[in-house]
């Protein structure tokens, strides 16, 4: 089934950018490719929310709060999903996770994104 490994988070000031990477480690491409993949985020006291998703062929959807600022992409050959985050805002702070749109894989450890004022 593979393991989801997220990276790329960090501390940035408002208006800055980060690029998150999710690797489906150990997953074969024939399993990776058909999935619709997604990025989620969780903030303290709130449920995990869907931020962006990408299907196949590469149609993308975004939460209203990130539309125009975030871009999701995928590299099927490398079994990776990316989230380019631009013009970050303090309310984007949280732990970001990737999973399929059906959330049927074991969650990874996530990557912390902190956006300062």
DSSP file (Angstrom, degrees, kcal/mol; ACC not computed):
  #  RESIDUE AA STRUCTURE BP1 BP2  ACC     N-H-->O    O-->H-N    N-H-->O    O-->H-N    TCO  KAPPA ALPHA  PHI   PSI    X-CA   Y-CA   Z-CA
    1    1 A X              0   0    0      0, 0.0    26,-0.1     0, 0.0     2,-0.1   0.000 360.0 360.0 360.0 -31.1    0.0    0.0    0.0
    2    2 A X        -     0   0    0     24,-0.2     2,-0.4    25,-0.1    24,-0.2  -0.193 360.0 -90.6  92.1 172.9    2.9    2.3    0.6
    3    3 A X  E     -A   25   0A   0     22,-3.0    22,-2.2   102,-0.1     2,-0.5  -0.985  27.2-130.5-130.4 137.3    3.6    5.1    3.1
    4    4 A X  E     -A   24   0A   0    102,-0.4     2,-0.5    -2,-0.4   105,-0.4  -0.769  23.9-174.9 -91.9 126.7    2.8    8.8    2.8
    5    5 A X  E     -A   23   0A   0     18,-2.1    18,-2.5    -2,-0.5     2,-0.3  -0.965   3.7-166.4-126.9 115.1    5.6   11.1    3.6
    6    6 A X  E     +A   22   0A   0     -2,-0.5     2,-0.3    16,-0.2    16,-0.2  -0.749  15.9 157.8-100.5 146.9    5.0   14.9    3.6
    7    7 A X  E     +A   21   0A   0     14,-2.1    14,-2.5    -2,-0.3   104,-0.1  -0.957  34.6  75.4-154.6 170.6    7.8   17.5    3.7
    8    8 A X        +     0   0    0     -2,-0.3    11,-0.4     1,-0.3    14,-0.1   0.336  59.9 131.3 105.7  -6.5    8.5   21.1    2.8
    9    9 A X        +     0   0    0     12,-0.1     2,-0.3     9,-0.1    -1,-0.3  -0.116  22.1 131.1 -70.6 175.5    6.7   22.9    5.7
   10   10 A X  E     -d  113   0B   0    102,-0.7   104,-2.8   101,-0.1     2,-0.5  -0.986  55.9 -58.0 168.0-168.5    8.3   25.6    7.7
   11   11 A X  E     +d  114   0B   0     -2,-0.3     2,-0.3   102,-0.2   104,-0.2  -0.916  54.4 161.8-106.9 124.3    8.0   29.1    9.2
   12   12 A X  E     -d  115   0B   0    102,-2.6   104,-3.1    -2,-0.5     2,-0.2  -0.931  36.5-110.4-136.3 160.9    7.4   32.0    6.8
   13   13 A X  E >   -d  116   0B   0     -2,-0.3     3,-2.3   102,-0.2    75,-0.2  -0.553  53.0 -78.2 -86.1 157.3    6.1   35.5    7.0
   14   14 A X  T 3  S+     0   0    0    102,-1.4    75,-0.2     1,-0.3    -1,-0.1  -0.273 121.8  31.1 -53.7 137.1    2.8   36.5    5.5
   15   15 A X  T 3  S+     0   0    0     73,-3.0    72,-0.7     1,-0.3    -1,-0.3   0.252  97.6 117.6  93.8 -11.5    3.0   36.9    1.8
   16   16 A X    <   -     0   0    0     -3,-2.3    72,-2.4    72,-0.2     2,-0.3  -0.084  55.9-125.0 -81.2-176.5    5.7   34.2    1.5
   17   17 A X        -     0   0    0     69,-0.2     2,-0.3    70,-0.2    69,-0.2  -0.935  20.1-179.6-133.3 152.1    5.7   30.9   -0.3
   18   18 A X  E     - B   0  85A   0     67,-2.2    67,-3.3    -2,-0.3     2,-0.5  -0.980  16.6-146.5-143.8 153.0    6.3   27.3    0.5
   19   19 A X  E     - B   0  84A   0    -11,-0.4     2,-0.3    -2,-0.3    65,-0.2  -0.971  16.1-158.3-123.8 117.0    6.2   24.1   -1.7
   20   20 A X  E     - B   0  83A   0     63,-2.8    63,-2.1    -2,-0.5     2,-0.4  -0.686   4.2-159.7 -93.3 146.3    5.0   20.9    0.0
   21   21 A X  E     -AB   7  82A   0    -14,-2.5   -14,-2.1    -2,-0.3     2,-0.5  -0.984   6.1-167.0-126.8 137.0    5.9   17.5   -1.3
   22   22 A X  E     -AB   6  81A   0     59,-2.5    59,-2.2    -2,-0.4     2,-0.5  -0.992   6.4-165.0-121.7 126.2    4.1   14.2   -0.6
   23   23 A X  E     -AB   5  80A   0    -18,-2.5   -18,-2.1    -2,-0.5     2,-1.5  -0.945  16.6-147.4-111.6 128.0    5.8   11.0   -1.6
   24   24 A X  E >   -A    4   0A   0     55,-2.5     3,-1.6    -2,-0.5   -20,-0.2  -0.667  30.8-158.0 -89.1  81.3    3.8    7.8   -1.8
   25   25 A X  E 3   +A    3   0A   0    -22,-2.2   -22,-3.0    -2,-1.5     3,-0.1  -0.393  67.9   7.7 -69.6 130.6    6.8    5.7   -0.6
   26   26 A X  T 3  S+     0   0    0      1,-0.3     2,-0.4   -24,-0.2    -1,-0.3   0.480  95.5 126.7  82.4   1.0    6.7    2.0   -1.6
   27   27 A X    <   -     0   0    0     -3,-1.6    -1,-0.3   -24,-0.2     2,-0.2  -0.773  58.7-127.8 -94.3 135.5    3.6    2.4   -3.7
   28   28 A X    >>  -     0   0    0     -2,-0.4     4,-2.3     1,-0.1     3,-1.5  -0.512  20.6-117.9 -80.8 153.3    3.7    1.1   -7.2
   29   29 A X  H 3> S+     0   0    0      1,-0.3     4,-2.9     2,-0.2     5,-0.2   0.817 111.6  62.6 -63.4 -31.5    2.7    3.5  -10.0
   30   30 A X  H 34 S+     0   0    0      1,-0.2     4,-0.4     2,-0.2    -1,-0.3   0.756 111.6  39.8 -67.1 -21.1   -0.2    1.3  -11.2
   31   31 A X  H <4 S+     0   0    0     -3,-1.5     4,-0.5     2,-0.1    -2,-0.2   0.841 117.8  48.0 -88.1 -41.9   -1.7    1.9   -7.7
   32   32 A X  H >< S+     0   0    0     -4,-2.3     3,-1.2     1,-0.2    -2,-0.2   0.921 102.5  62.3 -63.6 -46.8   -0.7    5.6   -7.5
   33   33 A X  T 3< S+     0   0    0     -4,-2.9    -1,-0.2     1,-0.3    -3,-0.1   0.824  97.9  50.2 -60.8 -41.7   -1.9    6.7  -10.9
   34   34 A X  T 3  S+     0   0    0     -4,-0.4    -1,-0.3    -5,-0.2    22,-0.2   0.716  90.6 100.9 -72.9 -15.9   -5.6    6.1  -10.7
   35   35 A X  S <  S-     0   0    0     -3,-1.2     2,-0.6    -4,-0.5    -4,-0.0  -0.345  71.4-132.3 -70.3 145.6   -6.1    7.9   -7.4
   36   36 A X        -     0   0    0     19,-0.1    65,-2.9    -2,-0.0    66,-0.4  -0.886  34.9-152.0 -83.8 124.6   -7.4   11.4   -7.0
   37   37 A X  E     -FE  54 100B   0     17,-2.2    17,-3.1    -2,-0.6     2,-0.3  -0.670  16.1-176.4-104.1 156.8   -4.9   12.9   -4.6
   38   38 A X  E     -FE  53  99B   0     61,-2.6    61,-1.9    15,-0.3     2,-0.4  -0.986  23.3-134.8-150.4 155.7   -5.5   15.7   -2.1
   39   39 A X  E     -FE  52  98B   0     13,-2.7    12,-2.9    -2,-0.3    13,-1.6  -0.933  26.1-176.0-109.7 139.7   -3.9   17.9    0.4
   40   40 A X  E     -FE  50  97B   0     57,-3.4    57,-2.6    -2,-0.4     2,-0.4  -0.866   8.2-155.2-126.9 160.9   -5.6   18.5    3.8
   41   41 A X  E     -FE  49  96B   0      8,-2.3     8,-3.0    -2,-0.3     2,-0.4  -0.995   1.2-160.2-139.6 152.1   -4.7   20.7    6.7
   42   42 A X  E     - E   0  95B   0     53,-2.2    53,-2.6    -2,-0.4     2,-0.3  -0.995   4.8-171.2-132.0 131.2   -5.5   20.6   10.4
   43   43 A X    >   -     0   0    0     -2,-0.4     3,-2.3     4,-0.3    51,-0.1  -0.865  44.7 -78.1-116.3 154.8   -5.4   23.4   12.9
   44   44 A X  T 3  S+     0   0    0     -2,-0.3     3,-0.1     1,-0.3    -1,-0.1  -0.220 116.8  10.6 -55.2 132.3   -5.8   23.0   16.7
   45   45 A X  T 3  S+     0   0    0      1,-0.2     2,-0.3    -3,-0.0    -1,-0.3   0.455 112.7  95.1  81.7   0.0   -9.4   22.6   17.7
   46   46 A X  S <  S-     0   0    0     -3,-2.3    -1,-0.2     3,-0.0     2,-0.1  -0.864  76.5-107.3-123.0 157.2  -10.6   22.1   14.2
   47   47 A X        -     0   0    0     -2,-0.3    -4,-0.3     1,-0.1     2,-0.1  -0.427  49.3 -87.7 -74.3 155.9  -11.3   19.1   12.0
   48   48 A X        -     0   0    0     -6,-0.1     2,-0.3    -2,-0.1    -6,-0.2  -0.444  52.0-156.4 -61.8 133.4   -9.0   18.2    9.2
   49   49 A X  E     -F   41   0B   0     -8,-3.0    -8,-2.3    -2,-0.1     2,-0.4  -0.884  18.2-112.2-120.6 149.5  -10.1   20.1    6.1
   50   50 A X  E     +F   40   0B   0     -2,-0.3   -10,-0.2   -10,-0.2     3,-0.1  -0.638  33.0 173.9 -77.8 127.7   -9.7   19.5    2.4
   51   51 A X  E     -     0   0B   0    -12,-2.9    12,-2.7    -2,-0.4     2,-0.3   0.831  61.6 -14.6-100.6 -47.1   -7.4   22.2    0.8
   52   52 A X  E     -FG  39  62B   0    -13,-1.6   -13,-2.7    10,-0.2    -1,-0.4  -0.991  55.0-164.4-158.5 152.3   -6.9   21.0   -2.7
   53   53 A X  E     -FG  38  61B   0      8,-2.3     8,-2.3    -2,-0.3     2,-0.4  -0.975   3.6-159.7-140.7 156.0   -7.4   17.9   -4.9
   54   54 A X  E     -FG  37  60B   0    -17,-3.1   -17,-2.2    -2,-0.3     6,-0.2  -0.994  10.9-170.7-140.1 130.8   -6.2   16.7   -8.2
   55   55 A X        -     0   0    0      4,-3.0     2,-0.4    -2,-0.4   -20,-0.1  -0.086  35.7 -63.3-101.2-159.6   -7.7   14.0  -10.4
   56   56 A X  S    S+     0   0    0      1,-0.2     2,-0.2     2,-0.2   -20,-0.0  -0.968 123.3  36.2-138.6 121.8   -6.7   12.2  -13.5
   57   57 A X  S    S-     0   0    0     -2,-0.4     2,-2.9     0, 0.0    -2,-0.2   0.607 127.7 -86.8 -67.1 158.8   -6.3   13.7  -16.0
   58   58 A X  S    S+     0   0    0     -2,-0.2     2,-0.4    -4,-0.1    -2,-0.2  -0.032  70.3 155.1 -49.6  52.6   -4.9   16.6  -13.9
   59   59 A X        -     0   0    0     -2,-2.9    -4,-3.0     2,-0.0     2,-0.4  -0.690  26.0-157.5 -82.8 136.4   -8.1   18.4  -13.0
   60   60 A X  E     -G   54   0B   0     -2,-0.4     2,-0.3    -6,-0.2    -6,-0.2  -0.876  13.9-170.8-120.2 147.2   -7.7   20.4   -9.8
   61   61 A X  E     -G   53   0B   0     -8,-2.3    -8,-2.3    -2,-0.4     2,-0.3  -0.978   9.0-164.1-133.6 149.2  -10.1   21.8   -7.2
   62   62 A X  E     -G   52   0B   0     -2,-0.3   -10,-0.2   -10,-0.2     2,-0.1  -0.954  26.7-107.5-135.0 148.5   -9.5   24.1   -4.3
   63   63 A X    >>  -     0   0    0    -12,-2.7     3,-1.7    -2,-0.3     4,-1.2  -0.459  39.6-116.1 -64.1 147.2  -11.1   25.3   -1.2
   64   64 A X  T 34 S+     0   0    0      1,-0.3     3,-0.3     2,-0.2    -1,-0.1   0.842 112.8  63.3 -57.0 -33.3  -12.4   28.8   -1.6
   65   65 A X  T 34 S+     0   0    0      1,-0.2    -1,-0.3     3,-0.0   -14,-0.1   0.699 114.1  30.7 -68.2 -18.6   -9.9   30.0    1.1
   66   66 A X  T X> S+     0   0    0     -3,-1.7     3,-2.4   -15,-0.2     4,-2.0   0.455  84.1 129.3-117.9  -3.9   -6.9   29.1   -1.0
   67   67 A X  T 3< S+     0   0    0     -4,-1.2     4,-0.1    -3,-0.3   -15,-0.0  -0.282  79.9  15.9 -58.6 132.5   -8.2   29.5   -4.5
   68   68 A X  T 34 S+     0   0    0      2,-0.4    -1,-0.3     1,-0.1     3,-0.1   0.284 125.0  60.3  87.6 -11.1   -5.8   31.7   -6.6
   69   69 A X  T <4 S+     0   0    0     -3,-2.4    17,-2.2     1,-0.2     2,-0.3   0.687  96.5  54.5-116.4 -32.2   -2.9   31.2   -4.1
   70   70 A X  E  <  -C   85   0A   0     -4,-2.0    -2,-0.4    15,-0.2     2,-0.4  -0.800  58.8-166.0-108.9 148.2   -2.3   27.5   -4.0
   71   71 A X  E     -C   84   0A   0     13,-2.5    13,-3.1    -2,-0.3     2,-0.4  -0.982   5.2-158.6-134.5 123.4   -1.5   25.1   -6.8
   72   72 A X  E     +C   83   0A   0     -2,-0.4     2,-0.3    11,-0.2    11,-0.2  -0.791  19.3 165.6 -98.8 143.0   -1.7   21.4   -6.6
   73   73 A X  E     -C   82   0A   0      9,-1.8     9,-2.8    -2,-0.4     2,-0.3  -0.943  18.7-147.1-147.8 169.0    0.2   19.1   -9.0
   74   74 A X  E     -C   81   0A   0     -2,-0.3     2,-0.5     7,-0.2     7,-0.2  -0.984  10.1-156.3-142.0 151.6    1.3   15.5   -9.4
   75   75 A X  E  >> -C   80   0A   0      5,-2.9     5,-2.0    -2,-0.3     4,-0.8  -0.894  11.6-174.1-126.1  97.9    4.1   13.6  -10.8
   76   76 A X  T >45S+     0   0    0     -2,-0.5     3,-0.6     1,-0.2    -1,-0.1   0.873  82.0  56.3 -64.4 -37.4    2.9   10.1  -11.5
   77   77 A X  T 345S+     0   0    0      1,-0.2    -1,-0.2     2,-0.1   -48,-0.1   0.861 117.3  35.1 -64.1 -34.2    6.3    8.7  -12.5
   78   78 A X  T 345S-     0   0    0     -3,-0.4    -1,-0.2     2,-0.1    -2,-0.2   0.409 107.2-125.6-100.1   1.7    7.8    9.7   -9.2
   79   79 A X  T <<5 +     0   0    0     -4,-0.8   -55,-2.5    -3,-0.6     2,-0.4   0.936  63.2 138.4  55.7  50.3    4.6    9.0   -7.2
   80   80 A X  E   < -BC  23  75A   0     -5,-2.0    -5,-2.9   -57,-0.2     2,-0.4  -0.938  42.0-161.1-129.7 149.5    4.6   12.5   -5.8
   81   81 A X  E     -BC  22  74A   0    -59,-2.2   -59,-2.5    -2,-0.4     2,-0.3  -0.995  16.4-161.9-127.0 135.5    2.0   15.2   -5.1
   82   82 A X  E     -BC  21  73A   0     -9,-2.8    -9,-1.8    -2,-0.4     2,-0.4  -0.822  13.3-161.7-118.4 154.8    3.0   18.8   -4.7
   83   83 A X  E     -BC  20  72A   0    -63,-2.1   -63,-2.8    -2,-0.3     2,-0.6  -0.893   8.2-162.0-135.2 107.3    1.3   21.9   -3.2
   84   84 A X  E     -BC  19  71A   0    -13,-3.1   -13,-2.5    -2,-0.4     2,-0.6  -0.793  11.2-166.3 -86.7 121.9    2.7   25.2   -4.1
   85   85 A X  E     +BC  18  70A   0    -67,-3.3   -67,-2.2    -2,-0.6     2,-0.3  -0.943  10.5 174.8-117.3 115.4    1.5   27.8   -1.6
   86   86 A X        +     0   0    0    -17,-2.2   -69,-0.2    -2,-0.6   -70,-0.2  -0.774  60.2  20.8-116.4 161.1    2.0   31.5   -2.5
   87   87 A X  S    S-     0   0    0    -72,-0.7    -1,-0.2    -2,-0.3   -70,-0.2   0.920  85.8-158.3  48.1  51.2    0.9   34.7   -0.8
   88   88 A X        -     0   0    0    -72,-2.4   -73,-3.0    -3,-0.2     2,-0.3  -0.251   8.0-156.8 -64.9 147.4    0.5   32.8    2.5
   89   89 A X    >   -     0   0    0    -75,-0.2     3,-2.4   -74,-0.1     4,-0.3  -0.854  30.6-109.6-121.2 156.1   -1.6   34.1    5.3
   90   90 A X  G >  S+     0   0    0     -2,-0.3     3,-1.7     1,-0.3    25,-0.4   0.839 117.1  63.1 -54.7 -32.7   -1.6   33.5    9.0
   91   91 A X  G 3  S+     0   0    0      1,-0.3    -1,-0.3     3,-0.0    -3,-0.0   0.554  88.4  70.6 -73.3  -4.3   -4.8   31.5    8.7
   92   92 A X  G <  S+     0   0    0     -3,-2.4    -1,-0.3    23,-0.0    -2,-0.2   0.529  72.6 120.9 -82.6  -6.7   -3.0   29.0    6.5
   93   93 A X    <   +     0   0    0     -3,-1.7     2,-0.3    -4,-0.3    21,-0.2  -0.314  40.0  89.4 -59.0 135.5   -1.1   27.9    9.6
   94   94 A X  E    S- H   0 113B   0     19,-2.5    19,-3.0   -51,-0.1     2,-0.5  -0.945  79.7 -63.8 163.1-179.1   -1.5   24.2   10.3
   95   95 A X  E     -EH  42 112B   0    -53,-2.6   -53,-2.2    -2,-0.3     2,-0.4  -0.874  49.1-148.9 -97.1 126.7   -0.3   20.7    9.8
   96   96 A X  E     +EH  41 111B   0     15,-2.8    15,-2.0    -2,-0.5     2,-0.3  -0.813  17.7 179.4-103.6 134.9   -0.6   19.7    6.1
   97   97 A X  E     -E   40   0B   0    -57,-2.6   -57,-3.4    -2,-0.4     2,-0.3  -0.911  16.4-145.2-127.8 153.3   -1.3   16.1    5.1
   98   98 A X  E     +E   39   0B   0     -2,-0.3    10,-0.5   -59,-0.2     2,-0.3  -0.885  31.7 139.7-113.8 156.5   -1.7   14.3    1.8
   99   99 A X  E     -E   38   0B   0    -61,-1.9   -61,-2.6    -2,-0.3     2,-0.1  -0.941  55.9 -70.8-170.3 176.1   -4.0   11.4    1.1
  100  100 A X  E >   -E   37   0B   0     -2,-0.3     3,-1.7   -63,-0.2   -63,-0.3  -0.366  50.5-106.3 -72.8 165.5   -6.3   10.2   -1.6
  101  101 A X  T 3  S+     0   0    0    -65,-2.9   -64,-0.1     1,-0.3    -1,-0.1   0.763 125.2  53.0 -66.5 -22.1   -9.6   12.1   -2.0
  102  102 A X  T 3  S-     0   0    0    -66,-0.4    -1,-0.3   -64,-0.0   -65,-0.1   0.464 104.8-133.8 -87.5  -2.2  -11.2    9.1   -0.4
  103  103 A X    <   +     0   0    0     -3,-1.7    -2,-0.1     1,-0.1     4,-0.1   0.858  58.9 141.3  54.1  38.6   -8.8    9.3    2.6
  104  104 A X        +     0   0    0      2,-0.1     2,-0.3     3,-0.0    -1,-0.1   0.435  42.7  80.1 -95.5   2.3   -8.4    5.5    2.3
  105  105 A X  S    S-     0   0    0     -5,-0.1     2,-0.2     1,-0.1  -102,-0.1  -0.735  93.5 -90.6-105.5 157.9   -4.6    5.4    3.1
  106  106 A X        -     0   0    0     -2,-0.3  -102,-0.4  -104,-0.2    -2,-0.1  -0.448  51.6-111.2 -63.4 131.7   -2.9    5.5    6.4
  107  107 A X        -     0   0    0     -2,-0.2    -1,-0.1    -4,-0.1    -8,-0.1  -0.350  27.9-136.4 -67.6 144.0   -2.2    9.1    7.3
  108  108 A X        -     0   0    0    -10,-0.5  -103,-0.2  -105,-0.1    -1,-0.1  -0.064  34.3 -90.1 -81.8-167.8    1.4   10.3    7.3
  109  109 A X        -     0   0    0   -105,-0.4  -104,-0.1     1,-0.1    -2,-0.1   0.641  61.7-141.6 -83.1 -13.8    3.0   12.5    9.9
  110  110 A X        -     0   0    0   -106,-0.2     2,-0.4   -12,-0.1   -13,-0.2  -0.016  10.5 -98.1  76.9 172.2    2.2   15.7    8.1
  111  111 A X  E     - H   0  96B   0    -15,-2.0   -15,-2.8  -104,-0.1     2,-0.3  -0.998  30.3-123.9-135.4 131.2    4.3   18.8    7.7
  112  112 A X  E     - H   0  95B   0     -2,-0.4  -102,-0.7   -17,-0.2     2,-0.5  -0.557  22.2-170.2 -80.5 130.0    3.9   21.9    9.9
  113  113 A X  E     -dH  10  94B   0    -19,-3.0   -19,-2.5    -2,-0.3     2,-0.5  -0.986   4.5-177.4-117.8 125.0    3.3   25.2    8.2
  114  114 A X  E     -d   11   0B   0   -104,-2.8  -102,-2.6    -2,-0.5     2,-0.6  -0.985   6.0-166.7-126.0 123.1    3.5   28.3   10.3
  115  115 A X  E     -d   12   0B   0     -2,-0.5  -102,-0.2   -25,-0.4   -22,-0.2  -0.939  10.6-153.7-114.2 118.0    2.8   31.7    8.8
  116  116 A X  E      d   13   0B   0   -104,-3.1  -102,-1.4    -2,-0.6   -26,-0.1  -0.361 360.0 360.0 -85.4 167.4    3.7   34.8   10.9
  117  117 A X              0   0    0   -104,-0.2  -104,-0.1    -2,-0.1    -1,-0.1   0.490 360.0 360.0 -67.5 360.0    2.2   38.2   10.7
